[in-house]
Amino acid sequence: MKYSEAIKPISYLKAHASELIREVSESRQTMIITHNGEARVVLQDIHVYQEMLESLTMLKLLSQSSTSIDQGRYKPLRTAVEGLEQKRKTHKEK
């Protein structure tokens, strides 16, 4: 869907709410709602929204990992696995 087709005024939303919700849900396209000629809100399918949040979370984790590596805050995989195995053994013994 082109952005020119995905922009609707709030009056259209008020008059066609069910139709817009169905369209957005089925097409998984985002709809921009304007108020007084300015873009104000976004109407988005819940699954698309959840996918976007998951993607942002992954990007944040990657950024934090990159920062940790740059700051030297990491350990080799073998060391990390050995530490986890030791914690598991200690926990089993209790």
N, CA and C of each residue as an Amber inpcrd file, in Angstrom:
protein
   282
   0.8390000  -1.1780000   0.0000000   0.0000000   0.0000000   0.0000000
   0.8850000   1.2430000   0.0000000   0.5400000   2.1940000  -0.8340000
   1.2860000   3.4450000  -0.8980000   0.8760000   4.3340000   0.2600000
   1.8340000   5.1490000   0.7440000   1.5070000   6.0430000   1.8500000
   0.3740000   6.9920000   1.4790000   0.3120000   7.4110000   0.2140000
  -0.7660000   8.3150000  -0.1920000  -2.1290000   7.6560000  -0.0250000
  -2.1920000   6.3370000  -0.1050000  -3.4390000   5.6040000   0.0950000
  -3.6430000   5.2280000   1.5580000  -2.5910000   5.3050000   2.3580000
  -2.6470000   4.8650000   3.7450000  -2.8820000   6.0150000   4.7170000
  -3.1390000   7.2010000   4.1960000  -3.3840000   8.3570000   5.0490000
  -4.8680000   8.6950000   4.9930000  -5.4830000   8.7260000   6.1610000
  -6.9200000   9.0200000   6.2460000  -7.1440000  10.0500000   7.3430000
  -8.1020000  10.9570000   7.1380000  -8.4340000  11.9180000   8.1990000
  -9.2160000  11.2320000   9.3160000  -9.1880000  11.8410000  10.4670000
  -9.8840000  11.2680000  11.6140000 -11.3800000  11.1410000  11.3490000
 -11.9340000  12.0350000  10.5480000 -13.3630000  11.9500000  10.2240000
 -13.6700000  10.6570000   9.4750000 -12.7350000  10.2170000   8.6180000
 -12.9150000   8.9590000   7.8980000 -12.8540000   7.7840000   8.8790000
 -11.9310000   7.8660000   9.8340000 -11.8300000   6.8160000  10.8580000
 -13.1350000   6.7230000  11.6500000 -13.6690000   7.8660000  12.0350000
 -14.9130000   7.8710000  12.8110000 -16.0640000   7.2280000  12.0240000
 -16.1310000   7.5200000  10.7400000 -17.2360000   7.0230000   9.9200000
 -17.0490000   5.5860000   9.4520000 -15.7900000   5.1220000   9.3910000
 -15.5050000   3.7980000   8.8220000 -14.5900000   2.9660000   9.7140000
 -14.7400000   3.0710000  11.0150000 -13.8280000   2.3970000  11.9500000
 -13.7480000   0.8930000  11.7050000 -14.8880000   0.2180000  11.6310000
 -14.8790000  -1.2460000  11.4430000 -14.2030000  -1.6280000  10.1390000
 -14.5010000  -0.8910000   9.0890000 -13.9080000  -1.1730000   7.7770000
 -12.3900000  -0.9770000   7.8060000 -11.9310000   0.1060000   8.4240000
 -10.4940000   0.3630000   8.5010000  -9.7800000  -0.6930000   9.3330000
 -10.3860000  -1.0640000  10.4500000  -9.7700000  -2.0890000  11.3010000
  -9.6550000  -3.4070000  10.5440000 -10.7050000  -3.7770000   9.8410000
 -10.6730000  -5.0140000   9.0580000  -9.5920000  -4.9350000   7.9740000
  -9.5310000  -3.8010000   7.2840000  -8.5540000  -3.6230000   6.2090000
  -7.1210000  -3.6980000   6.7330000  -6.8600000  -3.0020000   7.8270000
  -5.5170000  -3.0060000   8.4150000  -5.1550000  -4.4030000   8.9070000
  -6.1020000  -5.0750000   9.5260000  -5.8600000  -6.4110000  10.0510000
  -5.5840000  -7.4190000   8.9390000  -6.3680000  -7.3650000   7.8840000
  -6.2050000  -8.3200000   6.7840000  -4.9700000  -8.0440000   5.9400000
  -4.7110000  -6.7760000   5.6740000  -3.5870000  -6.4200000   4.7850000
  -2.2660000  -6.3150000   5.5340000  -2.3490000  -6.1920000   6.8810000
  -1.1650000  -6.0030000   7.7200000  -0.4020000  -4.7390000   7.3390000
  -1.1190000  -3.7770000   6.7660000  -0.5450000  -2.4900000   6.4030000
  -0.8490000  -1.4710000   7.4910000  -0.0020000  -0.5100000   7.6330000
  -0.1750000   0.5410000   8.6210000  -0.9670000   1.6890000   8.0100000
  -1.8540000   2.2650000   8.8010000  -2.6770000   3.3810000   8.3570000
  -2.3000000   4.5960000   9.2040000  -2.1140000   5.7190000   8.5600000
  -1.7900000   6.9640000   9.2480000  -3.0700000   7.7910000   9.3390000
  -3.3990000   8.2370000  10.5390000  -4.6070000   9.0260000  10.7610000
  -4.1950000  10.4750000  11.0260000  -4.8320000  11.3850000  10.3000000
  -4.5160000  12.8020000  10.4580000  -5.6040000  13.5140000  11.2560000
  -5.2030000  14.5980000  11.8690000  -6.1390000  15.4670000  12.5990000
  -5.7370000  16.8980000  12.2730000  -6.6670000  17.6550000  11.7390000
  -6.3820000  19.0240000  11.2910000  -5.2270000  19.0560000  10.2920000
  -5.1820000  18.0620000   9.4240000  -4.1860000  18.0190000   8.3540000
  -2.8080000  17.5310000   8.7450000  -2.6090000  17.1750000   9.9960000
  -1.3040000  16.6980000  10.4530000  -1.3980000  15.2370000  10.8700000
  -0.3790000  14.4630000  10.5360000  -0.3280000  13.0620000  10.9760000
  -0.2740000  13.0350000  12.5000000  -1.1920000  12.2660000  13.1070000
  -1.2700000  12.2280000  14.5650000  -1.0940000  10.8380000  15.1590000
  -1.6970000   9.8350000  14.5390000  -1.6120000   8.4820000  15.0930000
  -1.4430000   7.4710000  13.9630000  -1.0820000   6.2650000  14.3770000
  -0.8990000   5.1630000  13.4440000  -1.8410000   4.0410000  13.8520000
  -2.5390000   3.4900000  12.8940000  -3.4090000   2.3360000  13.1070000
  -2.6670000   1.1350000  12.5280000  -2.4150000   0.1420000  13.3770000
  -1.5500000  -0.9640000  12.9630000  -2.1070000  -2.2860000  13.4740000
  -1.9640000  -3.3390000  12.6720000  -2.3510000  -4.6800000  13.0750000
  -1.5400000  -5.0960000  14.2980000  -2.1720000  -5.7480000  15.2500000
  -1.5080000  -6.1140000  16.5030000  -0.3150000  -7.0400000  16.2690000
  -0.4130000  -7.9410000  15.3020000   0.6980000  -8.8570000  15.0250000
   1.8970000  -8.1120000  14.4430000   1.6320000  -7.1420000  13.5900000
   2.7100000  -6.3120000  13.0390000   3.3650000  -5.5190000  14.1640000
   2.5460000  -5.0030000  15.0690000   3.0590000  -4.2500000  16.2120000
   3.9520000  -5.1290000  17.0890000   3.4980000  -6.3460000  17.3930000
   4.2920000  -7.2620000  18.2150000   5.6070000  -7.6140000  17.5300000
   5.5680000  -7.8550000  16.2210000   6.7950000  -8.1560000  15.4810000
   7.7640000  -6.9790000  15.5370000   7.2280000  -5.7640000  15.4430000
   8.0660000  -4.5870000  15.5100000   8.7240000  -4.4680000  16.8830000
   7.9560000  -4.7160000  17.9420000   8.5250000  -4.6650000  19.2940000
   9.6060000  -5.7190000  19.4830000   9.3750000  -6.9220000  18.9580000
  10.3800000  -7.9830000  19.0630000  11.6440000  -7.6040000  18.3030000
  11.4790000  -7.0060000  17.1380000  12.6390000  -6.5610000  16.3500000
  13.4160000  -5.4830000  17.0930000  12.7020000  -4.5380000  17.6860000
  13.3720000  -3.4800000  18.4480000  14.1160000  -4.0590000  19.6500000
  13.5260000  -5.0550000  20.3010000  14.1850000  -5.7010000  21.4300000
  15.4830000  -6.3730000  20.9860000  15.4200000  -7.0680000  19.8420000
  16.6280000  -7.7230000  19.3290000  17.7020000  -6.6930000  18.9680000
  17.2980000  -5.5890000  18.3580000  18.2620000  -4.5410000  18.0190000
  18.8950000  -3.9540000  19.2790000  18.0960000  -3.7920000  20.3200000
  18.6320000  -3.2710000  21.5830000  19.6460000  -4.2430000  22.1800000
  19.3210000  -5.5410000  22.1460000  20.2550000  -6.5530000  22.6600000
  21.5570000  -6.5610000  21.8570000  21.4410000  -6.4510000  20.5450000
  22.6440000  -6.4090000  19.7050000  23.4870000  -5.1840000  20.0130000
  22.8310000  -4.0620000  20.2110000  23.5500000  -2.8300000  20.5400000
  24.2570000  -2.9620000  21.8870000  23.5590000  -3.5180000  22.8690000
  24.1680000  -3.7060000  24.1880000  25.3360000  -4.6790000  24.1150000
  25.1950000  -5.7230000  23.3060000  26.2790000  -6.6970000  23.1450000
  27.4900000  -6.0390000  22.5120000  27.2470000  -5.2340000  21.5010000
  28.3350000  -4.5430000  20.8250000  29.0540000  -3.6040000  21.7870000
  28.2850000  -2.9030000  22.6020000  28.8730000  -2.0020000  23.5970000
  29.7000000  -2.7890000  24.6040000  29.1840000  -3.9210000  25.0570000
  29.9240000  -4.7540000  26.0190000  31.2350000  -5.2350000  25.4260000
  31.2040000  -5.6530000  24.1810000  32.4330000  -6.1120000  23.5190000
  33.4280000  -4.9700000  23.4080000  32.9470000  -3.7900000  22.9990000
  33.8300000  -2.6230000  22.8770000  34.4740000  -2.2660000  24.2130000
  33.7570000  -2.5060000  25.3100000  34.2610000  -2.1740000  26.6420000
  35.0210000  -3.3380000  27.2740000  35.1790000  -4.4270000  26.5460000
  35.9230000  -5.5710000  27.0500000  35.1680000  -6.3880000  28.0790000
  33.8550000  -6.2120000  28.1460000  33.0490000  -6.9520000  29.1320000
  32.4560000  -8.1910000  28.4680000  33.2840000  -9.2000000  28.2840000
  32.8360000 -10.4610000  27.7150000  33.7980000 -11.5500000  28.1470000
  33.3730000 -12.7960000  27.9470000  34.2670000 -13.9160000  28.2270000
  34.1080000 -14.9260000  27.1000000  35.1300000 -15.7140000  26.8660000
  35.0400000 -16.7200000  25.8100000  33.8780000 -17.6830000  26.0630000
  33.2790000 -18.1940000  25.0150000  32.1260000 -19.0870000  25.1160000
  32.4300000 -20.2870000  26.0080000  33.5930000 -20.8790000  25.8260000
  33.9620000 -22.0580000  26.6290000  33.9430000 -21.7290000  28.1220000
  34.4630000 -20.5810000  28.4840000  34.4810000 -20.1630000  29.8900000
  33.0630000 -19.9560000  30.4090000  32.2200000 -19.3360000  29.5930000
  30.8340000 -19.0950000  30.0040000  30.0940000 -20.4110000  30.1990000
  30.2670000 -21.3570000  29.2800000  29.5930000 -22.6530000  29.3770000
  30.0930000 -23.4190000  30.6020000  31.3890000 -23.4050000  30.8330000
  31.9410000 -24.0950000  32.0010000  31.3800000 -23.5000000  33.2920000
  31.2450000 -22.1820000  33.3360000  30.6730000 -21.5300000  34.5150000
  29.2260000 -21.9310000  34.7330000  28.4520000 -22.0230000  33.6530000
  27.0600000 -22.4530000  33.7650000  26.9550000 -23.8980000  34.2270000
  27.8240000 -24.7530000  33.6960000  27.8120000 -26.1530000  34.1080000
  28.1560000 -26.2880000  35.5890000  29.1010000 -25.4970000  36.0450000
  29.4830000 -25.5340000  37.4570000  28.3160000 -25.0740000  38.3340000
  27.6120000 -24.0150000  37.9240000  26.4540000 -23.5310000  38.6850000
  25.3530000 -24.5950000  38.7240000  25.1460000 -25.2920000  37.6130000
  24.1280000 -26.3360000  37.5500000  24.4770000 -27.4700000  38.5010000
  25.7240000 -27.8790000  38.5040000  26.1780000 -28.9560000  39.4110000
  25.9960000 -28.5430000  40.8630000  26.3830000 -27.3130000  41.1870000
  26.2530000 -26.8160000  42.5540000  24.7840000 -26.7670000  42.9630000
  23.9390000 -26.3480000  42.0590000  22.5160000 -26.2590000  42.3480000
  21.9010000 -27.6540000  42.5650000  22.3250000 -28.6460000  41.8050000
  21.8290000 -30.0200000  41.9430000  22.2010000 -30.6070000  43.3040000
  23.3920000 -30.2610000  43.7890000  23.8850000 -30.8180000  45.0360000
  23.1250000 -30.2850000  46.2430000  22.4740000 -29.1590000  46.1050000
  21.7650000 -28.5530000  47.2480000  20.4550000 -29.1740000  47.4940000
